[in-house]
Amino acid sequence: MPNRLAQETSPYLQQHADNPVDWHPWGEEALARARGEDKPILLSVGYSACHWCHVMAHESFEDPAVAGVMNSLFVNIKVDREERPDLDQIYQLAHQMLAQRPGGWPLTMFLTPEGAPFFGGTYFPKEPRYNLPGFPQLLERVAQIYRDHREEIGRQNQTLLATFESMQPGEPAHHSELSLAPIEAALRSLKGNFDARQGGFGGAPKFPHPAELEFCLRRSASGGDGAAGRMATFTLERMALGGIYDQLGGGFARYSVDAEWAIPHFEKMLYDNGPLLRLCADAWTATRNPLFARVAEETAQWTMREMQSPEGGYYSSLDADSEHEEGKFYVWTPDEVRSLLTADEYAVLAPHYGLDGPPNFENSHWHLRVVRSPLEKGEEDLLASGRRKLFEAREKRVHPGRDEKILVSWNALMIAGMARAAAVFDRADWLGSATRALAFIRGTMWKNGRLFATYKDGQAHLNAYLDDYAFLLAALLELLQAEFDPGVLAFAEDLAEVLLEQFEDRDKGGFFFTSHDHEKLIHRPKPGYENATPSGNGVAAFALQRLHFLTGEARYALAAERTLAQFHAELAGHPAGHATLLAALEEHQQPTRTIILRGPPDELEPWRSELARRYAPQTMVIAIGDAAGDLPPQLAKPVGARVNAWVCEGVTCLAPIDRLEKLVEQVFKPGKIQ
């Protein structure tokens, strides 16, 4: 019989609907049952593309004997971390405190009926191995601890809650204390951690870190630090040539298990690919390296081909596994490749992708990465035709599973990436993809002036989080630069108002992760640190500052300043972990430049296109035709028979410029990436 998870929209929860475990989704029913039966809670957090989540499910949750132990001793709750990032944040942090090591997925936490954690880990095998206890024996031991050690658990809970509270940002700084010093400190830290041989930061496993790469690229333009820009572009080059990038189908995997970007953990996440698409577009404007244009093109095409729903929204992820094997969809043998290609094609493709060397993946298989480049004259066409044939053959394989829920926050990251790339490369199809995704969110996930966080199977639900509002607001600002729409600007103001009303800490500044009317949990985070996705507080501050310059609404700028003041001590103490907040700090100290273009629509486009193709990260370009309707005073510049440009530094605008070459000469400096 299916358990309660059969009624959920999350594909991850539905994967467990036929387990013999008596699973509950998180909610009052499960918590009330735990209180009523005085049973501890077993909380299992994961997501559908997670390889070790699948392993633990097959070993333990599908085993009737293990399930029997779970059902007799615990109230069992299964959570999709992508739908409930609030719960995931809290209990990952609790795990780190209790276990004194980082968490991960699957997260396995044991809670009191009140939701307070008292023991936890990540993956546990069914039988003892990897220096880990067997899961059934662990269950018995934890249940005994809960029965016999209530007082110690109570004291530990008090300490844990106090530690949670101490980790919140402290008293805000005075606005006069804000300076650019943390930006320079962060850059020094990143340079010290940079892998000059392979790109990226640190060693294995190696993650893309798009926020940090964007920060380095920005320093090349606004700080004149060419070496910083080169850290970003070299890392992107190594990633694009490595196995973390899908050399046949486009798109980036979650991370590389090695320091050379060679072998990925094969899951593909929407939230990585949106920022990396945008970063590739920006890197191309800074360098004109054709590799970045190709990767942007292939990643955008992958997104539209495999990740965009017929309704318009973007799906969440592709699994690492297919046919119960990680990476099986992506890997090859030389004989298999040879059978699909002509001799001339194979002669080019084999050394290019390392098929003439030793296998680099399990069971004598090869995962494609570029090991010989550049190509000689005449080889490009042979490589292209060979890649095409391999892609077509791969399409006939069993594809990895796809998590088809639609999340506002992750959609916003891809909308921003698509809009930016569309503006840079003049791609109406990419812009159309982004506007369709936005139309879906506005039509389906925005109700009565509030966002829902997730959608699947015709149902939008769950109160949206800080990231949903902040990321979507930032995405709207990218869309407005690709194609101005007064309705999009009005929607941006609506989102900003909810941020201020429902998320801002009115006493100390900054934004809570959950809204003021959200379910009360044991902790209410106010995060500033970068994780796999950008900091919600950083994106909110960055976007609100920019929206202020478009609308003239001073409350937006003040809320951004209060956020920077609230996180001032964190920025000073740990600057390298706060790349998005640092971008907001930079634009607070050196206000955003806004270029407003007015004129006949057919004459505006060449101006907008030329400006979009130049790297100027602290500049917004807003091109408004002569029939734009009601506009805020900041944008309502007079419209003449030809294009005029107003260059505004902060709130001060220069005299209009009516020649494109003069505007370019006045505003844009030549690139300095070394």
KOLKE-947621 format. One line per field, with one value per residue (C-alpha): residue number from 1; x, y, z negated; residue in one letter. Coordinates in steps of 0.001 Angstrom, whole numbers, padded with zeros to 6 digits, always signed. Last residue first. Layout:
resi <- c(NUM_...)
east <- c(X_...)
north <- c(Y_...)
up <- c(Z_...)
resn <- c(A_...)
//
This chain:
resi <- c(674_673_672_671_670_669_668_667_666_665_664_663_662_661_660_659_658_657_656_655_654_653_652_651_650_649_648_647_646_645_644_643_642_641_640_639_638_637_636_635_634_633_632_631_630_629_628_627_626_625_624_623_622_621_620_619_618_617_616_615_614_613_612_611_610_609_608_607_606_605_604_603_602_601_600_599_598_597_596_595_594_593_592_591_590_589_588_587_586_585_584_583_582_581_580_579_578_577_576_575_574_573_572_571_570_569_568_567_566_565_564_563_562_561_560_559_558_557_556_555_554_553_552_551_550_549_548_547_546_545_544_543_542_541_540_539_538_537_536_535_534_533_532_531_530_529_528_527_526_525_524_523_522_521_520_519_518_517_516_515_514_513_512_511_510_509_508_507_506_505_504_503_502_501_500_499_498_497_496_495_494_493_492_491_490_489_488_487_486_485_484_483_482_481_480_479_478_477_476_475_474_473_472_471_470_469_468_467_466_465_464_463_462_461_460_459_458_457_456_455_454_453_452_451_450_449_448_447_446_445_444_443_442_441_440_439_438_437_436_435_434_433_432_431_430_429_428_427_426_425_424_423_422_421_420_419_418_417_416_415_414_413_412_411_410_409_408_407_406_405_404_403_402_401_400_399_398_397_396_395_394_393_392_391_390_389_388_387_386_385_384_383_382_381_380_379_378_377_376_375_374_373_372_371_370_369_368_367_366_365_364_363_362_361_360_359_358_357_356_355_354_353_352_351_350_349_348_347_346_345_344_343_342_341_340_339_338_337_336_335_334_333_332_331_330_329_328_327_326_325_324_323_322_321_320_319_318_317_316_315_314_313_312_311_310_309_308_307_306_305_304_303_302_301_300_299_298_297_296_295_294_293_292_291_290_289_288_287_286_285_284_283_282_281_280_279_278_277_276_275_274_273_272_271_270_269_268_267_266_265_264_263_262_261_260_259_258_257_256_255_254_253_252_251_250_249_248_247_246_245_244_243_242_241_240_239_238_237_236_235_234_233_232_231_230_229_228_227_226_225_224_223_222_221_220_219_218_217_216_215_214_213_212_211_210_209_208_207_206_205_204_203_202_201_200_199_198_197_196_195_194_193_192_191_190_189_188_187_186_185_184_183_182_181_180_179_178_177_176_175_174_173_172_171_170_169_168_167_166_165_164_163_162_161_160_159_158_157_156_155_154_153_152_151_150_149_148_147_146_145_144_143_142_141_140_139_138_137_136_135_134_133_132_131_130_129_128_127_126_125_124_123_122_121_120_119_118_117_116_115_114_113_112_111_110_109_108_107_106_105_104_103_102_101_100_99_98_97_96_95_94_93_92_91_90_89_88_87_86_85_84_83_82_81_80_79_78_77_76_75_74_73_72_71_70_69_68_67_66_65_64_63_62_61_60_59_58_57_56_55_54_53_52_51_50_49_48_47_46_45_44_43_42_41_40_39_38_37_36_35_34_33_32_31_30_29_28_27_26_25_24_23_22_21_20_19_18_17_16_15_14_13_12_11_10_9_8_7_6_5_4_3_2_1)
east <- c(+045526_+041968_+042103_+039199_+039004_+037020_+033385_+031435_+032724_+034001_+030900_+028603_+030567_+030369_+026602_+025933_+023005_+024301_+021988_+023467_+024708_+022447_+022946_+020909_+023636_+025805_+023233_+024156_+021257_+021250_+019370_+018069_+016534_+013236_+012972_+011708_+011988_+013230_+010640_+013034_+013875_+010394_+008763_+007082_+003497_+003367_+006323_+005351_+008597_+010774_+012718_+016247_+017476_+021192_+022412_+026100_+028240_+029138_+030387_+031522_+030547_+028153_+025096_+026132_+026213_+022873_+021104_+022387_+021536_+018038_+017116_+016804_+013894_+012240_+012263_+014004_+015006_+018081_+018686_+022174_+022290_+025600_+025384_+026703_+030307_+029970_+026550_+027441_+030518_+028519_+025980_+028800_+030214_+026845_+026995_+030552_+029996_+032220_+035448_+034732_+034874_+035555_+034874_+031897_+030523_+030894_+029166_+026252_+023669_+025129_+024861_+021253_+020454_+021900_+019706_+016622_+017541_+017945_+014529_+012867_+014148_+011802_+013268_+011951_+014899_+017693_+015842_+015483_+019268_+019637_+016830_+018544_+021909_+020410_+018042_+020786_+023096_+020377_+019381_+023012_+023761_+023080_+025419_+025982_+027026_+026814_+024327_+021680_+019002_+017844_+014672_+015208_+013010_+010294_+007217_+005301_+005678_+003736_+006846_+008375_+011213_+014880_+014989_+016094_+018634_+018157_+018379_+014923_+012825_+014153_+012887_+010998_+007261_+006712_+010045_+010371_+006663_+007144_+010134_+008089_+005372_+008010_+009463_+005945_+005614_+008933_+007782_+004554_+006495_+008358_+011917_+013680_+017088_+017719_+014258_+014827_+017988_+016135_+013358_+015932_+017082_+013497_+013081_+016226_+015102_+011505_+012216_+015404_+013538_+011145_+007774_+004884_+004239_+001930_+001348_-000624_-001199_+001024_+003972_+004666_+006935_+007577_+004204_+004478_+002300_+000133_-003119_-001605_+001771_+002705_+000494_+000177_+003163_+005390_+004277_+004734_+008246_+009124_+007696_+009718_+012940_+012331_+011410_+014665_+016512_+014639_+015267_+018991_+020964_+024151_+024598_+020899_+019934_+022789_+021575_+017953_+018802_+020964_+018403_+015577_+017795_+018356_+014662_+013629_+015806_+014058_+010527_+010794_+009174_+008844_+009876_+012745_+014195_+015398_+018486_+017821_+017704_+019788_+018465_+019621_+023167_+023164_+022065_+024705_+027406_+026455_+026474_+029822_+031311_+029902_+031331_+034718_+034992_+034022_+036593_+039423_+040038_+042775_+044249_+042308_+043214_+043168_+043909_+042561_+038944_+036661_+034470_+033872_+035563_+034610_+036697_+034277_+034444_+035666_+038932_+039848_+043459_+044336_+043154_+039648_+041094_+038437_+040499_+042587_+039473_+037547_+039996_+040851_+037275_+035902_+038336_+037503_+033806_+031848_+029285_+031243_+034332_+032390_+031252_+034735_+036251_+033932_+031506_+030095_+027167_+024001_+025790_+026950_+025759_+024145_+020588_+019344_+020181_+021889_+023085_+019510_+018480_+017270_+014640_+012311_+011932_+008536_+006874_+003801_+005482_+008187_+011686_+014583_+015493_+015419_+015213_+017915_+020103_+019861_+020875_+023799_+024907_+024799_+026532_+029216_+029768_+029959_+032381_+034657_+034612_+036774_+035581_+037345_+035133_+031903_+032578_+033095_+029743_+027931_+029731_+028764_+025096_+025107_+026983_+024367_+021486_+023385_+024094_+020511_+019061_+020978_+022674_+023536_+026686_+029026_+031693_+034879_+037532_+037243_+040957_+040593_+038598_+034958_+033833_+030630_+026936_+027131_+027235_+025082_+025613_+024623_+027830_+030678_+028583_+030691_+032042_+034155_+036512_+036948_+034227_+035468_+039038_+037896_+035591_+038452_+040739_+038035_+037473_+041117_+041893_+039503_+041298_+044652_+043314_+042593_+041293_+038950_+035664_+036378_+038761_+037089_+033777_+035333_+036539_+033051_+031505_+033881_+032944_+029225_+029771_+031357_+031927_+032578_+035715_+035851_+038796_+041047_+040695_+039287_+038799_+041379_+043498_+047070_+046544_+044283_+043072_+042913_+045351_+043764_+040362_+041625_+043231_+040012_+037966_+040253_+039959_+036180_+036124_+037916_+035368_+033803_+030751_+031428_+029340_+026262_+026568_+027220_+024409_+024385_+025063_+024321_+022682_+025083_+024482_+020814_+021625_+024141_+021448_+019137_+021851_+022684_+019017_+018711_+021742_+020151_+016938_+018809_+020734_+017462_+015773_+018561_+016955_+014118_+015780_+019094_+017261_+015640_+019064_+020565_+017775_+017951_+021747_+021448_+019018_+021311_+024544_+027235_+029693_+033442_+032821_+030934_+028256_+025263_+022305_+024618_+024091_+024187_+024112_+024373_+022267_+021546_+019551_+017558_+014679_+011441_+009045_+008585_+012349_+014442_+016716_+018423_+019433_+020591_+020797_+022417_+025103_+026450_+029711_+031576_+031340_+028606_+026237_+027008_+027244_+024091_+022251_+023364_+022094_+018904_+018155_+019129_+017207_+014062_+014052_+015109_+011754_+010873_+014470_+015304_+012560_+011561_+010644_+009292_+009271_+007588_+009968_+010435_+007939_+007914_+011695_+012217_+009601_+011134_+014443_+012705_+010593_+013660_+012780_+013871_+017159_+019371_+017396_+016593_+020141_+021537_+018982_+019850_+023500_+022922_+020922_+018908_+015544_+016381_+017211_+016135_+015283_+013836_+013397_+011167_+011233_+008112_+005942_+002850_+000866_+003889_+005110_+001566_+001200_+004472_+003383_-000062_+001370_+003517_+006613_+005540_+004875_+006504_+005239_+008225_+007189_+008351_+005788_+005597_+009367_+009966_+006872_+008778_+011558_+009105_+007583_+003831_+002741_-000309_+001738_+003855_+001168_+002121_+001336_+000000)
north <- c(+039576_+040890_+044674_+045377_+048792_+051437_+052105_+055245_+058210_+056392_+054213_+057231_+059155_+056174_+055959_+059614_+061526_+062041_+063592_+065866_+063967_+062392_+062419_+059841_+057195_+058012_+058630_+058511_+059751_+058463_+059981_+058124_+060096_+061894_+062912_+061290_+063190_+061219_+059432_+056901_+058628_+060214_+056761_+055757_+055720_+054492_+053039_+054390_+056106_+053113_+052503_+051058_+050497_+049806_+049009_+049502_+048132_+044990_+046814_+044236_+045409_+043351_+044806_+048330_+047424_+045616_+048440_+051003_+048810_+048218_+051856_+052853_+050502_+051485_+055260_+057056_+056850_+055159_+055336_+054415_+053671_+053676_+051914_+053758_+053400_+052692_+051069_+049360_+047840_+046752_+044997_+043143_+042312_+040890_+038629_+037441_+036682_+033715_+035553_+038362_+036325_+038778_+042133_+040868_+039149_+042351_+044432_+042020_+044259_+047404_+045852_+044907_+048386_+049858_+047614_+048590_+052270_+051893_+050253_+052813_+055622_+054753_+056624_+053954_+052910_+053908_+052318_+049094_+048909_+049229_+046717_+044218_+044243_+044203_+041345_+039399_+039667_+038784_+035771_+034656_+033043_+029358_+026487_+028340_+031959_+033396_+036075_+033948_+035283_+031994_+031505_+028641_+026053_+026513_+028749_+028317_+031465_+034716_+036893_+035369_+032865_+033412_+036541_+039742_+042346_+045198_+045298_+046264_+046025_+042577_+042484_+039422_+040118_+043836_+044793_+041713_+041913_+045506_+044523_+041830_+044333_+046796_+044122_+043416_+047084_+046911_+043770_+045509_+048513_+046198_+046953_+044228_+042779_+045347_+044867_+041107_+041463_+043602_+041003_+038330_+040339_+040529_+036803_+036013_+038182_+036931_+033209_+033442_+034975_+032034_+031178_+029704_+026201_+025389_+025434_+022432_+021461_+018401_+020332_+023751_+025125_+028275_+030028_+033767_+036451_+039353_+037426_+034585_+034431_+030802_+030101_+033162_+035147_+032071_+030871_+034319_+034430_+031101_+032272_+035504_+033550_+031229_+034186_+035880_+032741_+032686_+036407_+035844_+039061_+037521_+039810_+040513_+036849_+035807_+038219_+037156_+033452_+033764_+035891_+033518_+030621_+032092_+033012_+029465_+028275_+030621_+029991_+026194_+024022_+020302_+018110_+016236_+014414_+010834_+010026_+009071_+005486_+005606_+006716_+010316_+008988_+007908_+011373_+012993_+010681_+011483_+015241_+015068_+013299_+015888_+018732_+017040_+016439_+020048_+021417_+019223_+021179_+023358_+021858_+021639_+023533_+021441_+017916_+016676_+017829_+015792_+012808_+010138_+006867_+003404_+000519_-000498_+002863_+006048_+007477_+004794_+004955_+007101_+007036_+008021_+011248_+013644_+015329_+012178_+010136_+012907_+013609_+010058_+009048_+011540_+010397_+006725_+007481_+007455_+005288_+002038_+003925_+005430_+002024_+000578_+003485_+002828_+005499_+007401_+009845_+007805_+005436_+008313_+006746_+003367_+002433_+002331_+006033_+007899_+011454_+012696_+015721_+018811_+021438_+021892_+025318_+026989_+027529_+025285_+022897_+022499_+023815_+021616_+019307_+021250_+024823_+024280_+022230_+025002_+027638_+025463_+024878_+028559_+029703_+027046_+028185_+031877_+031079_+029102_+032011_+034101_+037692_+038494_+040701_+040310_+036563_+036357_+038099_+035582_+032686_+034110_+034322_+030697_+029770_+031559_+029656_+026348_+025893_+026478_+024243_+021284_+018571_+015322_+013628_+013888_+014951_+013358_+015601_+019037_+018643_+018738_+015501_+014665_+017493_+019339_+019692_+018929_+021723_+022150_+021202_+017997_+016589_+017963_+017910_+020188_+018717_+016558_+019381_+021815_+024171_+023810_+024661_+027673_+028870_+028649_+030592_+033258_+033767_+033735_+035962_+038589_+038659_+038998_+041949_+043925_+047290_+047483_+048067_+045944_+043245_+043248_+042326_+039177_+038151_+038656_+036695_+033835_+033975_+033881_+031078_+028728_+025841_+023124_+021010_+017813_+017904_+020899_+024572_+027257_+026963_+026771_+023765_+024981_+028279_+026654_+029742_+029689_+032584_+034558_+034028_+035340_+038405_+039118_+038831_+041292_+043802_+043581_+043733_+047134_+048804_+050735_+050811_+052490_+055571_+053353_+052616_+048924_+046510_+044582_+040903_+038574_+035330_+032632_+033356_+032414_+028998_+028466_+029240_+026755_+024089_+024704_+024397_+021250_+019714_+020322_+018616_+015702_+015271_+015244_+012803_+010227_+006802_+006717_+008917_+007083_+003777_+004999_+006096_+002648_+000723_+002949_+002623_-001162_-000988_+001477_-000499_+001526_+003590_+003052_+002753_-000457_-001786_-003238_-001138_+001747_+005185_+008298_+011628_+011873_+012853_+013082_+015360_+017579_+019676_+019179_+019251_+015471_+015201_+014881_+012341_+013510_+011677_+014006_+012240_+014438_+016638_+017600_+019229_+018011_+018574_+015916_+017918_+021404_+020382_+018323_+021307_+023447_+020831_+020718_+024416_+024899_+021803_+022887_+026295_+024765_+022937_+022277_+021661_+019803_+017263_+016042_+012542_+012201_+008947_+008796_+006452_+003131_+000712_+002196_+002446_-001113_-002434_-000405_-002172_-005564_-004514_-003362_-000565_+002141_+000409_-000593_+000831_+004095_+004465_+004073_+006437_+009151_+008442_+009389_+012593_+013728_+013373_+015306_+014476_+014963_+012088_+013068_+010247_+011692_+010538_+008929_+010245_+008739_+012004_+014215_+012195_+012038_+015798_+016356_+014051_+015648_+019156_+018895_+017420_+014635_+011358_+008032_+004694_+002827_-000081_+002151_+002687_+006481_+006865_+008061_+010249_+012223_+012914_+013746_+016390_+016835_+014871_+012558_+009368_+010502_+009229_+005586_+003476_+000000)
up <- c(+018276_+018092_+018524_+020855_+022531_+020612_+021355_+020532_+022506_+025568_+025777_+025475_+028130_+030484_+029949_+030800_+029227_+025687_+023088_+020394_+017355_+014736_+010954_+008975_+008848_+011828_+014560_+018238_+020362_+023931_+026845_+029886_+032732_+033383_+029750_+026553_+023265_+020252_+018127_+016609_+013316_+013218_+013003_+016272_+017573_+021159_+023046_+026463_+027540_+026828_+023637_+023568_+019987_+019641_+016127_+015328_+012499_+014454_+017548_+020095_+023557_+025692_+023941_+024991_+028689_+028509_+026697_+029220_+032217_+030725_+030105_+033770_+034469_+031173_+031836_+028962_+025331_+023840_+020101_+018955_+015235_+013369_+010024_+007008_+005852_+002118_+002385_+005650_+004021_+000985_+003217_+004979_+001536_+000447_+003491_+002792_-000897_-001754_-000914_-003401_-006613_-009464_-007791_-005799_-008901_-010940_-008240_-007865_-009581_-007967_-004509_-005182_-006527_-003317_-001170_-003190_-002771_+000991_+001309_-000969_+001303_+004182_+007165_+009508_+011678_+009277_+006350_+008323_+008473_+004722_+004180_+006495_+004719_+001215_+002087_+003884_+000884_-001611_+000464_+000628_+003972_+004606_+003761_+000486_+000092_-003436_-004432_-006102_-008483_-009940_-011996_-014464_-016208_-013580_-013480_-010208_-008115_-008754_-009189_-006062_-006073_-005208_-007360_-005679_-006751_-009171_-012953_-014159_-011006_-010166_-006593_-005351_-005144_-004528_-002971_-000784_+000077_+001275_+003384_+005117_+006053_+007283_+009559_+010855_+011832_+013701_+015522_+016517_+017835_+020261_+021374_+023318_+022418_+019694_+018200_+018266_+016192_+013626_+013553_+012694_+009669_+008381_+008977_+007003_+004077_+003919_+004226_+002173_-000774_-000896_+000649_-001368_-000120_+002814_+006568_+007843_+011459_+011320_+009914_+008451_+005733_+003695_+003815_+004256_+002681_+003957_+004023_+006069_+007821_+008646_+011662_+013885_+012655_+012522_+015952_+017485_+016041_+017634_+020961_+020686_+020183_+023140_+025341_+024382_+025459_+028770_+029337_+029214_+029575_+028102_+025113_+024445_+024818_+022522_+019836_+020207_+020179_+017075_+015212_+016168_+015046_+011587_+011344_+012179_+009287_+006848_+008187_+008027_+010701_+010000_+012881_+011282_+014275_+014238_+016259_+019877_+021146_+024315_+027710_+027099_+026763_+030406_+031551_+029328_+030656_+034248_+033597_+031825_+034841_+037252_+035146_+034733_+038484_+039193_+036732_+038061_+041259_+039802_+036639_+033415_+030275_+028128_+026972_+023627_+023939_+021713_+022508_+019879_+020786_+019604_+018327_+015548_+013740_+015364_+016730_+019258_+020496_+023514_+027142_+026028_+024610_+025923_+028663_+029230_+030104_+031911_+034715_+035838_+035034_+037542_+040236_+039636_+039903_+036682_+034866_+034574_+033418_+030505_+029260_+029718_+027782_+024833_+023676_+020692_+020381_+019725_+017337_+015120_+011848_+012339_+011284_+014913_+015036_+012254_+011616_+011855_+013896_+012083_+011300_+014269_+015869_+016222_+019596_+019612_+022071_+019418_+019936_+018767_+021643_+024908_+023578_+020984_+023316_+025942_+023380_+022280_+025865_+026794_+023598_+024094_+027686_+026739_+023924_+026251_+028726_+026326_+026833_+023518_+021334_+023316_+023515_+019749_+019224_+021422_+019730_+016322_+017292_+018383_+015193_+013050_+014709_+014929_+011254_+010063_+012774_+011397_+013438_+011634_+012922_+009954_+012330_+013628_+015172_+013492_+012587_+008772_+008650_+007793_+010075_+009210_+010044_+013755_+016309_+019408_+023028_+024835_+026272_+024145_+020963_+018744_+015498_+017808_+018601_+021489_+020236_+016648_+017586_+019623_+016835_+014357_+016706_+017156_+013434_+012345_+015343_+014081_+010757_+012531_+014506_+011348_+012577_+009607_+011460_+014519_+013327_+009931_+011567_+013035_+009592_+008093_+010963_+010204_+006506_+007339_+009895_+007312_+009785_+007180_+006784_+004759_+004699_+004202_+003347_+005595_+009324_+012065_+012941_+012542_+010729_+008134_+006266_+002459_+001920_+004740_+003141_-000209_+001352_+003253_+000083_-001723_+001143_+001036_-002778_-002655_-000327_-003215_-005479_-008821_-007960_-007732_-011445_-012013_-012831_-016119_-015680_-012777_-013949_-015096_-018765_-018359_-016945_-019763_-022337_-020630_-020722_-024390_-025349_-023272_-024957_-028361_-027253_-025711_-028979_-030911_-028559_-028687_-028994_-026451_-023814_-024216_-023782_-020565_-019317_-020044_-018332_-015261_-015093_-015084_-012160_-010266_-010526_-012248_-010188_-009808_-006023_-006905_-009293_-007397_-006232_-005446_-007063_-004891_-006736_-010502_-013462_-017172_-019520_-017165_-018590_-016613_-019580_-019316_-019940_-016838_-015138_-011974_-008808_-006032_-002675_-001722_-003222_-006625_-007583_-010690_-014431_-014722_-016942_-015642_-011983_-012321_-013775_-010833_-008415_-010491_-010247_-006609_-005469_-007303_-005599_-002276_-002228_+001407_+002497_-000726_+000041_-003422_-004725_-008243_-010245_-013652_-015410_-017254_-015719_-012228_-011926_-013144_-010717_-007889_-008491_-008202_-005222_-003228_-000780_-003249_-004059_-001149_+001782_-000032_-001338_+002178_+003701_+001190_+001954_+005618_+005021_+008065_+006250_+003117_-000478_-004085_-006454_-009851_-012360_-015047_-018648_-020065_-022879_-021208_-021361_-020796_-017819_-016415_-016773_-014886_-012068_-011663_-012078_-008998_-007389_-005031_-006811_-006041_-007351_-005906_-003653_-000794_+001984_+001647_+001421_+004998_+004486_+001860_+004353_+007140_+004818_+005418_+002326_+002083_+002528_-000422_-002831_-002255_+000801_+000000)
resn <- c(Q_I_K_G_P_K_F_V_Q_E_V_L_K_E_L_R_D_I_P_A_L_C_T_V_G_E_C_V_W_A_N_V_R_A_G_V_P_K_A_L_Q_P_P_L_D_G_A_A_D_G_I_A_I_V_M_T_Q_P_A_Y_R_R_A_L_E_S_R_W_P_E_L_E_D_P_P_G_R_L_I_I_T_R_T_P_Q_Q_H_E_E_L_A_A_L_L_T_A_H_G_A_P_H_G_A_L_E_A_H_F_Q_A_L_T_R_E_A_A_L_A_Y_R_A_E_G_T_L_F_H_L_R_Q_L_A_F_A_A_V_G_N_G_S_P_T_A_N_E_Y_G_P_K_P_R_H_I_L_K_E_H_D_H_S_T_F_F_F_G_G_K_D_R_D_E_F_Q_E_L_L_V_E_A_L_D_E_A_F_A_L_V_G_P_D_F_E_A_Q_L_L_E_L_L_A_A_L_L_F_A_Y_D_D_L_Y_A_N_L_H_A_Q_G_D_K_Y_T_A_F_L_R_G_N_K_W_M_T_G_R_I_F_A_L_A_R_T_A_S_G_L_W_D_A_R_D_F_V_A_A_A_R_A_M_G_A_I_M_L_A_N_W_S_V_L_I_K_E_D_R_G_P_H_V_R_K_E_R_A_E_F_L_K_R_R_G_S_A_L_L_D_E_E_G_K_E_L_P_S_R_V_V_R_L_H_W_H_S_N_E_F_N_P_P_G_D_L_G_Y_H_P_A_L_V_A_Y_E_D_A_T_L_L_S_R_V_E_D_P_T_W_V_Y_F_K_G_E_E_H_E_S_D_A_D_L_S_S_Y_Y_G_G_E_P_S_Q_M_E_R_M_T_W_Q_A_T_E_E_A_V_R_A_F_L_P_N_R_T_A_T_W_A_D_A_C_L_R_L_L_P_G_N_D_Y_L_M_K_E_F_H_P_I_A_W_E_A_D_V_S_Y_R_A_F_G_G_G_L_Q_D_Y_I_G_G_L_A_M_R_E_L_T_F_T_A_M_R_G_A_A_G_D_G_G_S_A_S_R_R_L_C_F_E_L_E_A_P_H_P_F_K_P_A_G_G_F_G_G_Q_R_A_D_F_N_G_K_L_S_R_L_A_A_E_I_P_A_L_S_L_E_S_H_H_A_P_E_G_P_Q_M_S_E_F_T_A_L_L_T_Q_N_Q_R_G_I_E_E_R_H_D_R_Y_I_Q_A_V_R_E_L_L_Q_P_F_G_P_L_N_Y_R_P_E_K_P_F_Y_T_G_G_F_F_P_A_G_E_P_T_L_F_M_T_L_P_W_G_G_P_R_Q_A_L_M_Q_H_A_L_Q_Y_I_Q_D_L_D_P_R_E_E_R_D_V_K_I_N_V_F_L_S_N_M_V_G_A_V_A_P_D_E_F_S_E_H_A_M_V_H_C_W_H_C_A_S_Y_G_V_S_L_L_I_P_K_D_E_G_R_A_R_A_L_A_E_E_G_W_P_H_W_D_V_P_N_D_A_H_Q_Q_L_Y_P_S_T_E_Q_A_L_R_N_P_M)
//
